[in-house]
Amino acid sequence: MSITFDDFLKIDVRVGTVIRSEPYPEARVPALKLWIDFGPEIGERKTSAQITKHYSPETIIGRQVAGVVNFPPKQIGKFMSECLVLGFPDDEGEVVVITPDQNVPNGGRLN
């Protein structure tokens, strides 16, 4: 299915830094709760992410990640998700988060 460039522009993908993380043992699939700083324009957003194969609460803190910030909030169990962290599956289908290869200002938009 093809989309137009205008369709692409509707998706607001920003970079942010994970500032807090905790295990999410209540999730049906192992996950982490993340709090991400998307800079002064957007602020802090929280989400849950099924990334426990490659990341722990300690190793994900301080990492810059890409996330969609213009989805409406979504209830994930007892936790309200306010953004979607993006990643690609590895050979086993486990998520590897998308990160810039250099530090960039939080809140920068994918273009």
C-alpha positions as CSV (number, residue, x, y, z in Angstrom):
1,M,0.0,0.0,0.0
2,S,1.4,3.4,-1.0
3,I,0.9,6.6,1.0
4,T,1.5,10.2,0.1
5,F,4.2,12.4,1.5
6,D,1.4,14.3,3.3
7,D,0.4,11.0,5.0
8,F,4.0,10.6,6.2
9,L,4.0,14.1,7.6
10,K,1.1,13.3,9.8
11,I,3.3,10.9,11.9
12,D,5.2,12.9,14.4
13,V,8.4,11.0,15.1
14,R,10.7,12.7,17.7
15,V,13.9,11.8,19.5
16,G,13.9,11.7,23.3
17,T,16.1,10.5,26.2
18,V,14.9,7.8,28.5
19,I,15.1,9.5,32.0
20,R,13.4,6.8,34.1
21,S,12.6,3.1,33.6
22,E,11.0,0.3,35.7
23,P,10.0,-3.3,35.2
24,Y,6.4,-3.8,34.3
25,P,5.6,-7.2,35.8
26,E,1.9,-6.8,35.4
27,A,2.2,-6.8,31.6
28,R,1.1,-9.9,29.7
29,V,4.3,-9.9,27.7
30,P,7.5,-8.8,29.6
31,A,7.9,-5.1,29.2
32,L,9.5,-2.0,30.7
33,K,7.8,1.2,31.8
34,L,9.7,4.2,30.3
35,W,9.6,7.9,30.9
36,I,11.1,9.9,28.0
37,D,12.2,13.5,27.8
38,F,11.2,14.8,24.3
39,G,12.4,18.3,25.0
40,P,10.8,21.6,26.0
41,E,8.1,21.7,23.3
42,I,6.7,18.2,24.0
43,G,8.0,17.5,27.5
44,E,8.0,14.1,29.3
45,R,6.0,11.2,28.0
46,K,5.6,7.7,29.3
47,T,5.1,4.4,27.6
48,S,5.6,0.7,28.0
49,A,7.8,-1.2,25.7
50,Q,8.4,-4.9,25.1
51,I,12.2,-4.6,24.9
52,T,13.3,-6.7,27.9
53,K,15.4,-9.1,25.7
54,H,18.0,-6.4,24.9
55,Y,17.5,-3.8,27.6
56,S,17.0,-3.6,31.4
57,P,15.7,-0.6,33.4
58,E,19.3,0.3,34.1
59,T,20.7,0.0,30.6
60,I,18.0,1.9,28.8
61,I,18.2,5.0,31.0
62,G,20.2,7.8,29.2
63,R,19.6,6.3,25.8
64,Q,18.1,8.4,23.1
65,V,15.2,6.7,21.3
66,A,12.8,7.5,18.5
67,G,9.1,7.7,19.3
68,V,5.8,8.6,17.8
69,V,4.4,11.4,19.9
70,N,1.1,12.2,18.3
71,F,-0.9,9.0,18.9
72,P,-3.7,9.4,21.5
73,P,-2.9,8.0,24.9
74,K,-3.6,4.3,25.2
75,Q,-4.3,2.2,28.3
76,I,-1.9,-0.7,28.6
77,G,-3.1,-2.7,31.5
78,K,-2.9,-0.3,34.5
79,F,-0.4,2.0,32.7
80,M,-1.3,4.8,30.4
81,S,1.0,4.9,27.3
82,E,1.5,8.4,25.8
83,C,3.9,7.6,23.0
84,L,5.2,4.7,20.9
85,V,8.9,3.8,21.0
86,L,10.1,2.6,17.6
87,G,12.3,-0.4,16.9
88,F,13.2,-3.2,14.5
89,P,13.0,-6.9,15.2
90,D,16.3,-8.9,15.5
91,D,16.7,-12.4,14.1
92,E,14.5,-13.8,16.9
93,G,11.8,-11.1,16.6
94,E,13.0,-9.2,19.7
95,V,12.8,-5.4,19.5
96,V,16.0,-3.3,19.1
97,V,15.1,0.3,19.6
98,I,15.9,3.0,17.0
99,T,18.5,5.4,18.2
100,P,20.5,8.2,16.5
101,D,24.2,7.3,16.0
102,Q,25.1,10.7,17.6
103,N,23.5,12.7,20.4
104,V,21.0,15.2,19.1
105,P,18.7,17.7,20.9
106,N,15.7,16.1,22.5
107,G,12.5,16.8,20.6
108,G,14.1,16.8,17.1
109,R,11.7,15.7,14.5
110,L,12.4,12.9,12.0
111,N,12.7,14.4,8.5
